[in-house]
């Protein structure tokens, strides 16, 4: 039996997706004279990439983490367009 989810969660479950989302780093990027960008980058290898609750995972938004001692680094290049 489903719990007290909102309607969107029922639709996600009806399509066979999981309510979990992949590990993502949300970003807001801006530069003078350019269109601002709000997006996220997913971490490669996350077990939820194939069942993202909001269907937001695209191959172009997946990047590898580079381990550096006790830290990790994610490198990704963004292109901002002019308005």
Buried (B, 14 or more C-beta within 10 A) or exposed (E): EEEEEEEEBEEBBEEEBBBEBBBBEEEEEEEEEEEEBEBBBBBBEBEBBEBBBEEEBEEEBBBEBEEEEEEEEEEEEEEEEEE
